[in-house]
Amino acid sequence: MFLSVFDMFKVGIGPSSSHTMGPMVAAARFLDLMRAAPFRFAGVRASLHGSLAFTGVGHATDRATILGLAGYRPDTYDHAAAEATLRDIAETRQVSPEGLPPLRFDPKADMIFDYDTPLPGHANGMMLMATDAQGDVTLRETYYSIGGGFVMTQAELDAGKDTDEGAPVPYPFKSAAEMLEMAKSSGKTIAQMKRANEESRGGAEGLRSGTRRLWQVMNDCIDRGLGTDGTLPGGLKVRRRAKGIHEALLAERGMNQSAPHTINDWMSVYAMAVNEENAAGGQVVTAPTNGAAGVLPATLRYYLDHVPGASEAHIEDFLLTAAAIGGLVKFNASISGAEAGCQAEVGSAAAMAAAGLCAVMGGSPEQIENAAEIALEHHLGMTCDPVRGLVQVPCIERNGLGAIKAVSAASLALRGDGVHLVPLDACIETMRQTGADMSEKYKETSLGGLAVNIPNC
């Protein structure tokens, strides 16, 4: 099993990796399918199902799908150009992707929210259709956005094609137990094994430049969030708070009167800054998802800014270790809130961040595995219940608390010797089972929890 660090961490746009980035990626794949087909097409349609339908408007799923059909991709997204394109589509009722003729597309008629017909493969299902001059469907494909920006067709899902099937890597672990055994037998750290795997595919320089860019985008996102105030879009009138909290923390720095627990506010404000940017549709990095994008950058920024002896030279080890843990969670359970609740998003992010922090603070492979398990265990059962389908309440604060849990988990693990009762593999399996048992209304449908118990207008 191999999931690259660049699979777990993708540069994209907010507010959701599964509901915004995934549908845009699916639309781009469908355009490629159309380009390769022998037919002449005259129009396109899209149908959203399950969670994509129920929370699609709040997550900008319709917008992302339309832009994807117009040729946009998350990693090269240009906000100003996208706004102009959407206005043009609304006026002309057509999309004009490169390599295809202009295609009929009326956003009001051809962007369908189907609340009654869930698709069998995953809660985040969508169908994309191409039509001929008479309006008959001549090409159709079903896509599932399975979390973190990952997209699979129905055929790929049926075949179990959920991981890279390329050339073998030096350390192909698919469980935490295998990872620890390989670390013991090889004498390497988790980061060293993950680095060897990555370099066997993309080379050393590709890894270095890629991870540098990932952290640059993450850190820039924090800084933008810390410097921006105002009200978030979507109608809930949620105020941005990161800027004000950050300014207050800076003002208190020289007063020597701050309580020790103020460090929690620093962790929270870094995470909140990211998730406020995400909620505003800004550029973020899936870590492993957009809804949980603040936990890991906040933990890494906490390390760099507040831990004595911290070094930027350790950033790559942090990301590699975190990606190794995230890959195990994704392969053996889920990172999708629509599939397993927020335990799969913020819980997975906290486990990844805890592992990364433990690694750069000198933890052994056993302590790193313990840190990840502690963080994940104490998110088990967490529901995904966004008010009005927006990635704002409770998501923004939840990332702050996820970062605090990640740091606490790493610290506890470092106080021990790595020997503990609950293995990470057992915790991941418990999360999978809990997600399977969880009522659908608590899995990113906005039909339960906070979403129905506080005013949303």
C-alpha positions as CSV (number, residue, x, y, z in Angstrom):
1,M,0.0,0.0,0.0
2,F,1.4,3.4,-1.0
3,L,-0.3,6.8,-0.7
4,S,2.0,9.6,-1.5
5,V,2.5,12.6,0.8
6,F,1.2,14.6,-2.2
7,D,-2.0,12.5,-2.2
8,M,-2.6,13.2,1.5
9,F,-1.7,16.9,1.2
10,K,-3.2,18.6,-1.9
11,V,-3.2,22.3,-2.7
12,G,-6.8,23.3,-3.4
13,I,-9.6,25.6,-2.6
14,G,-12.2,25.9,0.2
15,P,-14.6,25.2,1.6
16,S,-14.5,21.4,1.3
17,S,-12.2,18.8,-0.2
18,S,-15.0,16.3,-0.6
19,H,-17.7,18.7,-1.7
20,T,-15.8,21.4,-3.5
21,M,-12.4,20.0,-4.7
22,G,-13.7,16.5,-5.4
23,P,-16.6,17.5,-7.7
24,M,-14.3,19.9,-9.6
25,V,-11.8,17.0,-10.0
26,A,-14.6,14.7,-11.1
27,A,-15.8,17.2,-13.7
28,A,-12.2,17.6,-15.0
29,R,-12.0,13.8,-15.4
30,F,-15.3,13.7,-17.2
31,L,-14.0,16.3,-19.7
32,D,-11.1,14.0,-20.4
33,L,-13.5,11.2,-21.0
34,M,-15.4,13.3,-23.4
35,R,-12.3,14.3,-25.3
36,A,-11.4,10.7,-25.7
37,A,-14.9,9.6,-26.9
38,P,-15.8,9.2,-30.6
39,F,-19.0,11.2,-30.2
40,R,-19.8,14.8,-30.9
41,F,-21.3,16.4,-27.9
42,A,-23.5,19.4,-27.6
43,G,-24.2,19.7,-23.9
44,V,-23.5,18.6,-20.4
45,R,-25.5,17.9,-17.2
46,A,-24.7,17.1,-13.6
47,S,-26.7,15.4,-10.9
48,L,-25.7,15.5,-7.2
49,H,-26.7,12.8,-4.7
50,G,-26.6,12.0,-1.0
51,S,-24.5,14.4,1.0
52,L,-23.4,16.3,-2.1
53,A,-27.1,17.2,-2.6
54,F,-28.0,17.9,1.0
55,T,-25.1,20.2,1.8
56,G,-24.1,21.1,-1.8
57,V,-25.1,24.7,-1.7
58,G,-23.4,25.4,1.6
59,H,-20.2,23.7,0.3
60,A,-20.3,25.4,-3.1
61,T,-20.6,22.0,-4.8
62,D,-22.7,23.3,-7.6
63,R,-20.3,26.1,-8.2
64,A,-17.3,23.8,-8.2
65,T,-19.0,21.3,-10.5
66,I,-19.9,24.0,-13.0
67,L,-16.3,25.5,-12.9
68,G,-14.9,21.9,-13.3
69,L,-17.0,21.4,-16.4
70,A,-15.7,24.8,-17.7
71,G,-12.1,23.4,-17.3
72,Y,-11.0,24.6,-13.9
73,R,-8.9,22.5,-11.5
74,P,-8.3,23.0,-7.8
75,D,-4.5,23.2,-7.9
76,T,-4.5,26.0,-10.5
77,Y,-7.7,27.7,-9.4
78,D,-7.8,31.5,-10.1
79,H,-10.6,33.2,-8.1
80,A,-11.0,36.3,-10.3
81,A,-11.1,34.3,-13.5
82,A,-13.6,31.9,-12.0
83,E,-16.0,34.6,-11.1
84,A,-15.8,36.0,-14.6
85,T,-16.4,32.5,-16.0
86,L,-19.5,31.9,-13.8
87,R,-21.0,35.2,-14.9
88,D,-20.4,34.3,-18.5
89,I,-22.0,30.8,-18.1
90,A,-25.1,32.3,-16.4
91,E,-25.4,34.7,-19.4
92,T,-24.6,32.4,-22.3
93,R,-25.9,29.1,-20.8
94,Q,-22.9,27.2,-22.1
95,V,-19.4,26.1,-21.0
96,S,-16.4,26.2,-23.2
97,P,-13.7,23.8,-22.0
98,E,-10.5,23.5,-23.9
99,G,-10.5,20.8,-26.5
100,L,-14.2,20.5,-26.8
101,P,-16.9,22.6,-28.7
102,P,-19.0,25.0,-26.7
103,L,-21.5,22.9,-24.7
104,R,-25.0,23.8,-23.6
105,F,-25.3,24.1,-19.9
106,D,-28.0,26.0,-18.1
107,P,-27.1,26.2,-14.4
108,K,-30.7,26.3,-13.4
109,A,-31.8,23.3,-15.4
110,D,-28.7,21.2,-15.9
111,M,-27.3,21.4,-12.3
112,I,-29.6,18.9,-10.5
113,F,-29.8,18.3,-6.7
114,D,-31.3,14.9,-6.3
115,Y,-32.3,14.5,-2.6
116,D,-34.2,11.3,-3.1
117,T,-31.8,8.9,-4.9
118,P,-28.6,8.1,-3.0
119,L,-26.0,6.3,-5.1
120,P,-24.8,2.9,-3.8
121,G,-21.1,3.4,-3.6
122,H,-20.6,6.4,-1.2
123,A,-22.6,9.2,0.4
124,N,-20.8,11.7,-1.9
125,G,-22.1,10.6,-5.3
126,M,-22.6,12.5,-8.5
127,M,-23.5,11.6,-12.1
128,L,-22.1,13.6,-15.0
129,M,-23.7,13.4,-18.5
130,A,-22.9,14.5,-22.0
131,T,-25.7,15.0,-24.5
132,D,-26.0,15.2,-28.3
133,A,-27.7,17.9,-30.4
134,Q,-31.1,16.5,-29.6
135,G,-30.5,16.5,-25.8
136,D,-30.1,12.8,-25.5
137,V,-27.5,11.4,-23.1
138,T,-24.7,9.8,-25.0
139,L,-22.1,9.5,-22.3
140,R,-22.6,9.1,-18.6
141,E,-20.2,8.4,-15.7
142,T,-20.8,8.1,-11.9
143,Y,-18.2,9.6,-9.6
144,Y,-17.7,9.4,-5.8
145,S,-15.9,12.0,-3.9
146,I,-14.5,9.9,-1.1
147,G,-12.8,12.5,1.0
148,G,-9.6,14.6,0.9
149,G,-10.1,15.4,-2.8
150,F,-9.9,11.8,-3.8
151,V,-12.4,10.8,-6.6
152,M,-13.3,7.3,-7.9
153,T,-15.7,6.1,-10.6
154,Q,-18.2,3.4,-9.8
155,A,-16.0,0.9,-11.7
156,E,-12.9,1.9,-9.7
157,L,-14.8,1.6,-6.4
158,D,-16.1,-1.8,-7.4
159,A,-12.6,-2.9,-8.2
160,G,-11.2,-1.6,-4.9
161,K,-8.8,0.7,-6.7
162,D,-8.2,3.1,-3.9
163,T,-4.4,3.2,-3.7
164,D,-1.4,3.6,-6.0
165,E,-0.7,0.6,-8.1
166,G,2.6,1.7,-9.5
167,A,6.1,0.2,-9.0
168,P,6.8,-1.4,-5.6
169,V,8.2,0.8,-2.9
170,P,10.9,-0.2,-0.3
171,Y,8.7,-0.1,2.7
172,P,5.1,-1.0,1.7
173,F,3.3,-1.1,5.1
174,K,-0.5,-1.2,5.2
175,S,-1.0,-1.3,9.0
176,A,0.6,0.3,12.0
177,A,1.9,-3.1,13.1
178,E,3.7,-3.6,9.8
179,M,5.1,-0.1,10.0
180,L,6.5,-0.6,13.4
181,E,8.0,-4.0,12.5
182,M,9.6,-2.5,9.4
183,A,11.0,0.4,11.5
184,K,12.4,-2.1,14.0
185,S,14.0,-4.4,11.4
186,S,15.4,-1.6,9.3
187,G,16.5,0.7,12.1
188,K,14.8,3.6,10.3
189,T,12.4,6.2,11.5
190,I,8.9,6.4,10.1
191,A,9.9,9.5,8.2
192,Q,13.0,7.8,6.8
193,M,10.9,4.9,5.5
194,K,8.3,7.2,4.0
195,R,11.1,9.3,2.4
196,A,12.5,6.2,0.8
197,N,9.1,5.3,-0.6
198,E,8.5,8.8,-2.0
199,E,12.0,9.1,-3.5
200,S,11.6,5.7,-5.2
201,R,8.7,7.3,-7.2
202,G,9.4,11.0,-7.6
203,G,13.1,11.5,-6.7
204,A,14.7,13.4,-3.9
205,E,14.4,16.9,-5.4
206,G,10.7,16.4,-6.3
207,L,10.1,15.5,-2.7
208,R,12.0,18.4,-1.3
209,S,10.5,21.0,-3.6
210,G,7.0,19.6,-3.2
211,T,7.0,19.5,0.6
212,R,8.5,23.0,0.7
213,R,5.5,24.2,-1.4
214,L,3.0,22.4,0.8
215,W,4.3,24.1,3.9
216,Q,4.5,27.5,2.1
217,V,0.9,27.3,1.1
218,M,-0.1,26.1,4.7
219,N,1.9,28.9,6.4
220,D,0.7,31.6,3.9
221,C,-2.9,30.5,4.7
222,I,-2.3,30.9,8.4
223,D,-0.9,34.4,7.8
224,R,-3.8,35.4,5.6
225,G,-6.3,34.3,8.2
226,L,-4.5,36.1,11.0
227,G,-4.5,39.3,9.0
228,T,-8.1,39.3,7.7
229,D,-11.3,40.2,9.5
230,G,-14.9,40.6,8.4
231,T,-17.9,38.3,8.0
232,L,-17.7,34.9,6.3
233,P,-20.0,34.2,3.3
234,G,-22.9,31.9,3.4
235,G,-25.6,33.7,5.4
236,L,-24.8,32.6,8.9
237,K,-23.0,35.9,9.5
238,V,-20.1,34.2,11.3
239,R,-17.5,36.8,12.1
240,R,-13.8,36.0,11.5
241,R,-12.1,36.0,14.9
242,A,-8.5,34.9,14.3
243,K,-7.2,38.4,13.5
244,G,-8.6,39.9,16.8
245,I,-7.5,37.0,18.9
246,H,-4.0,37.1,17.4
247,E,-3.7,40.8,18.0
248,A,-4.7,40.4,21.6
249,L,-2.2,37.5,22.0
250,L,0.6,39.7,20.6
251,A,-0.3,42.6,22.9
252,E,-0.1,40.3,25.9
253,R,3.3,38.9,25.0
254,G,5.4,41.5,26.8
255,M,3.2,41.8,29.9
256,N,4.5,38.7,31.8
257,Q,1.0,38.1,33.0
258,S,-0.3,35.5,30.7
259,A,-1.6,32.3,32.2
260,P,0.2,29.1,31.1
261,H,-3.0,27.9,29.3
262,T,-2.7,30.8,26.9
263,I,-0.6,28.6,24.7
264,N,-3.8,26.8,23.8
265,D,-5.1,30.1,22.4
266,W,-2.0,30.2,20.1
267,M,-2.7,26.7,18.8
268,S,-6.4,27.5,18.3
269,V,-5.8,30.8,16.5
270,Y,-3.5,29.3,14.0
271,A,-6.1,26.6,13.2
272,M,-9.0,29.0,13.2
273,A,-7.1,31.3,10.8
274,V,-6.8,28.4,8.3
275,N,-10.4,27.3,8.6
276,E,-11.7,30.9,8.3
277,E,-9.7,31.1,5.0
278,N,-11.2,27.8,4.0
279,A,-14.7,28.9,4.8
280,A,-14.1,32.0,2.6
281,G,-13.1,29.8,-0.4
282,G,-9.4,30.6,-0.1
283,Q,-6.4,28.4,-1.0
284,V,-5.7,25.7,1.5
285,V,-4.0,22.3,1.7
286,T,-6.0,19.2,2.5
287,A,-4.6,17.8,5.7
288,P,-6.2,15.3,5.1
289,T,-9.4,17.2,4.2
290,N,-10.4,20.9,3.9
291,G,-12.8,20.6,6.8
292,A,-9.8,19.6,9.0
293,A,-7.2,21.6,7.2
294,G,-6.3,23.8,10.2
295,V,-5.2,21.1,12.7
296,L,-1.9,20.0,11.2
297,P,-0.6,23.5,10.0
298,A,-1.5,24.9,13.5
299,T,0.4,22.1,15.2
300,L,3.5,22.6,13.0
301,R,3.3,26.4,13.4
302,Y,3.1,25.9,17.2
303,Y,6.2,23.7,17.0
304,L,8.2,26.3,14.9
305,D,7.1,29.4,16.9
306,H,6.8,28.1,20.4
307,V,9.0,25.0,21.0
308,P,12.6,25.8,22.1
309,G,15.1,24.3,19.6
310,A,12.6,23.9,16.8
311,S,14.0,23.8,13.3
312,E,12.6,24.3,9.9
313,A,14.8,21.5,8.8
314,H,12.4,19.2,10.5
315,I,9.3,20.3,8.5
316,E,9.7,17.5,5.9
317,D,10.0,14.8,8.6
318,F,6.8,16.2,10.2
319,L,4.9,16.0,6.9
320,L,6.2,12.6,6.0
321,T,5.3,11.1,9.3
322,A,1.9,12.7,9.3
323,A,1.3,11.4,5.8
324,A,2.3,7.9,6.8
325,I,-0.4,7.9,9.5
326,G,-3.0,9.5,7.3
327,G,-2.4,6.8,4.7
328,L,-3.1,4.1,7.2
329,V,-6.4,5.8,8.3
330,K,-7.5,6.3,4.8
331,F,-6.6,2.8,3.6
332,N,-8.1,1.0,6.6
333,A,-11.1,3.3,7.5
334,S,-12.0,6.7,6.1
335,I,-11.1,10.4,6.0
336,S,-14.6,11.4,4.8
337,G,-17.1,13.1,7.1
338,A,-19.9,12.0,4.8
339,E,-18.8,8.4,5.3
340,A,-17.7,8.3,9.0
341,G,-18.5,11.6,10.6
342,C,-16.0,14.2,11.8
343,Q,-14.0,11.6,13.7
344,A,-12.7,10.7,10.2
345,E,-11.7,14.3,9.4
346,V,-10.6,16.2,12.5
347,G,-9.9,13.0,14.3
348,S,-7.6,11.8,11.5
349,A,-6.0,15.2,11.3
350,A,-5.2,15.2,15.0
351,A,-3.7,11.8,14.8
352,M,-1.5,12.9,11.8
353,A,-0.5,16.1,13.6
354,A,0.3,14.3,16.9
355,A,2.5,11.8,15.0
356,G,4.3,14.5,13.2
357,L,5.0,16.6,16.3
358,C,6.1,13.5,18.3
359,A,8.5,12.7,15.4
360,V,10.2,16.1,15.3
361,M,10.5,16.2,19.1
362,G,12.6,13.0,19.0
363,G,9.9,10.3,19.5
364,S,10.6,6.7,18.7
365,P,8.4,4.9,16.1
366,E,6.5,3.3,19.0
367,Q,5.9,6.7,20.7
368,I,4.8,8.2,17.4
369,E,2.3,5.4,16.9
370,N,1.1,5.9,20.5
371,A,0.7,9.7,19.9
372,A,-1.5,9.0,16.8
373,E,-3.6,6.5,18.7
374,I,-4.2,8.9,21.7
375,A,-5.3,11.7,19.4
376,L,-7.6,9.5,17.3
377,E,-9.1,7.6,20.2
378,H,-10.4,10.8,21.8
379,H,-12.2,11.9,18.7
380,L,-14.1,8.6,18.3
381,G,-17.8,9.1,17.7
382,M,-17.6,12.7,16.7
383,T,-20.4,13.6,14.3
384,C,-20.3,15.9,11.2
385,D,-23.1,18.3,11.7
386,P,-22.3,21.6,9.9
387,V,-25.0,24.2,10.3
388,R,-26.6,25.0,6.9
389,G,-24.0,22.8,5.3
390,L,-21.3,25.5,5.8
391,V,-17.8,24.5,6.9
392,Q,-18.0,27.1,9.7
393,V,-20.0,26.0,12.7
394,P,-18.7,23.9,14.5
395,C,-15.8,23.3,12.1
396,I,-13.7,26.3,12.7
397,E,-13.4,26.0,16.5
398,R,-13.3,22.2,16.2
399,N,-10.0,22.5,14.3
400,G,-8.5,24.6,17.1
401,L,-9.5,22.0,19.7
402,G,-8.1,19.3,17.4
403,A,-4.7,21.0,17.4
404,I,-4.7,21.2,21.2
405,K,-5.5,17.5,21.4
406,A,-2.8,16.7,18.9
407,V,-0.2,18.5,21.0
408,S,-1.4,17.0,24.2
409,A,-1.3,13.5,22.6
410,A,2.2,13.9,21.4
411,S,3.3,15.2,24.8
412,L,1.7,12.3,26.6
413,A,3.3,9.8,24.2
414,L,6.7,11.4,24.7
415,R,6.3,10.9,28.5
416,G,6.0,7.2,28.0
417,D,8.1,4.5,26.3
418,G,5.6,3.6,23.5
419,V,4.1,0.7,25.3
420,H,0.3,1.1,25.5
421,L,-2.9,-0.9,25.7
422,V,-4.8,0.1,22.5
423,P,-2.9,-0.3,19.2
424,L,-3.4,2.4,16.5
425,D,-4.7,-0.4,14.2
426,A,-7.5,-1.2,16.7
427,C,-8.4,2.4,17.1
428,I,-8.6,2.9,13.3
429,E,-10.8,-0.2,13.0
430,T,-13.0,1.1,15.8
431,M,-13.4,4.4,14.0
432,R,-14.4,2.5,10.8
433,Q,-17.0,0.5,12.8
434,T,-18.3,3.5,14.6
435,G,-18.7,5.3,11.2
436,A,-20.6,2.4,9.8
437,D,-23.0,2.3,12.8
438,M,-23.5,6.1,12.8
439,S,-26.8,7.4,11.7
440,E,-26.7,9.1,8.3
441,K,-28.1,12.3,9.7
442,Y,-24.8,12.8,11.6
443,K,-22.6,12.3,8.5
444,E,-22.4,15.7,6.7
445,T,-26.1,15.9,5.7
446,S,-27.0,18.8,8.1
447,L,-30.0,16.7,9.2
448,G,-29.0,16.2,12.8
449,G,-26.9,17.6,15.7
450,L,-26.1,21.3,15.8
451,A,-27.4,21.7,12.3
452,V,-31.0,21.4,13.5
453,N,-30.7,22.7,17.0
454,I,-29.5,26.3,16.5
455,P,-31.0,29.0,14.3
456,N,-29.4,28.8,10.8
457,C,-30.7,32.0,9.2
